[in-house]
Amino acid sequence: MITRRTVLRGAGVALGLPLFGDVKPPMRMLIIANNLGVLPKYFFPEGAGREYTLSPYLNVLADWRKEFTVFSGLSHPGVSGGHSTDNCFLTAARGAFKSGFRNSISLDQFAAEKLGQVTRFPSLNLGVNIDKGNRSLSWTRDGVLLPAEDSAPKLYQRMFVQGDPESVARQLHRLENRGSVLDTLLDETRRFGGKLGGEDRARLDQYVTSVREVEERLVTAKEWELRAKPAPSGPAPAALYEARLFFEKFDLMLSMAQLAFESDSTRIVTLMADAFTTPVFQLNGRDTTTESYHGLSHHGQAEGKVKQLQEADRQQMTLLKGLWGRLASRVENGRRLLDQTMVLYGSNMGDANMHDNTNLPILLAGGGFAHGQHLVFRKDNNLPLCNLFVAMLQRMGVEASSFASSTGGVAGLS
């Protein structure tokens, strides 16, 4: 049966429309990371399975107990180096502190490659107070940092504001020029390729394959540039510039991720809340912390610092609760948007006070999994976090049996 959506897609105006007929809504993925994590003592619950006892932090999410799974004993094997590992949260690359370190492809970019550009943006990489030149959750196959977008108004414009004909023509011209450069590169490689030895020829073939993949993405980008952008469901967001408004900015970027999913602008979003660079900040819009987020994280059990961190951690749980509620209230072709969206919250830090990168705090909600449980793995020999990443890839429809340091599946997750 040809649905109305199929007809509209052919007319170039399918974006931002609800699904009609018997079309199954797509699966989506939102990954949220705070690079200073939470206080583990108050995050991890007692007991395992479905009869576990909620921890003080998870009590904030008590109404959603059946909607999420909490994990203990997950980490990236061999990934150590304290704060520098935030760039490896979605790559599991080892040696972040070592000279000559080169990152590898991140989970979101791996998924985007496999799925192809089925939306205007294959993925969106967002940030809060992020050091854009040095930190990111998103990394290319060649280990190159993809800068995060930290401005909600700019993101809104990219998603919803249609350029005038001249602007569109200029963008198409830029895309054509990039294509011309790639043509020249391919001509050059063909010219001297016959003179190379076996190993160098293999490296050249890999390079040519990468160039062809970029060519394909350029063609797709030109097609999307000619399509009308979706109509927004609300006005443009206000700009928040002050770093002290950490949680206000955090909540705003979560709302922007939600808008991206609702408009089907993308199906993959990453968001790094860069607590490491956050100076003194407001708690619940009232009190201001006594020092920077990083300074508080090295609390040394000082009562005043721990108390402020507890409040900050609870505020993060409150933001998650609000996001899940909004996603659950949106219906897409008879299904809750939450059921079609995997929301992973976590950190590269198991205990920022000790610079510990093991036993990471991980929550997973939505995505149609059978939630409502605490899955516990060994604390002295953690299960690779990438095992969970593989499960998420498969739920996205990506045919992948492994990713980075994965060793198999996640027992108990279904």
QUIHU-V266508 format. One line per field, one symbol per residue. ss: DSSP state (a for helix, b for strand, c for the rest). phi: phi as a letter, one per 30 degrees, with the letter a starting at -180 (. if undefined). psi: psi as a letter, one per 40 degrees, with the letter a starting at -180 (. if undefined). A space follows every 10 residues. Layout:
BEGIN
ss: ???
phi: ???
psi: ???
END
This chain:
BEGIN
ss: cccaaaaaaa cccccccccc cccccccbbb bbbbccccca aaaccbccbc ccbccccaaa aaaaaaabbb bbcbbccccc caaaaaaacc cccccccccc ccccccaaaa aaaaaccccc cccbbbbbcc ccccccccbc ccccbcccbc caaaaaaaaa ccccaaaaaa aaaaaaaaaa aaaaaaaaaa aaaccccaaa aaaaaaaaaa aaaaaaaaaa aaaaaccccc cccccccccc cccccaaaaa aaaaaaaaaa aacccccbbb bbbcaaaccc cbbcccbbcc ccaaaaaccc ccaaaaaaaa aaaaaaaaaa aaaaaaaaac bbccbbaaaa bbbbbbcccc baaacbcccc cbbbbbcccc ccbbbbcccc ccbbaaaaaa aaaaaccccc cccccccccc cccc
phi: .ddddddddd dibddicddc icdddddbbb ccbcdcibdd eccddcibid cdcededded cedcedcbbc cbicaceicb kidddddcec ciddidcddi ebdbddeddd dddddiddbe ceabccbbhd dddbbadcbd dcicdcdddc cddddedddb cdddeddddd dddddddddd ddeddddddd dcddccdedd dddddddddd ddddeddddd dddddddddd ddcadddddc cddddeddde dddddddddd dddhdabbbc bccddecdde bdchibdcdd adeddddcdh idedddddde dddddddddd eddedddddc cbhibddddc bdcccaadcd addchccchd dbbbbiiidd djbcccbddc beddeddddd ddedddjddb caahcdblcb djcb
psi: hhiddddddd effdheiiii afhhiiiihh hhhheeaihd dedhiiiiae fihhiddedd edeedeeihi iifiihhehi ebdeedeede dfhifdeihe hhiahidddd dddddigeid hdihhiihfi gdeeiiehii defhhhiihe hddddddddd hhiidddddd dddddddddd dddddddddd dedeeiiddd dddddddddd dddddddddd dddddeiiii hieiiiiihh dhdefddddd dddddddddd ddefdiehhi hhhgddehai iihfecihie aidddddgdf ehdddddddd dddddddddd ddddddddeh hhfeiiddee hhhhhaiehd hddefhfigi hhhhiaeeig afihhhihde gihhdddddd dddddeehgh eihbeieaah heh.
END
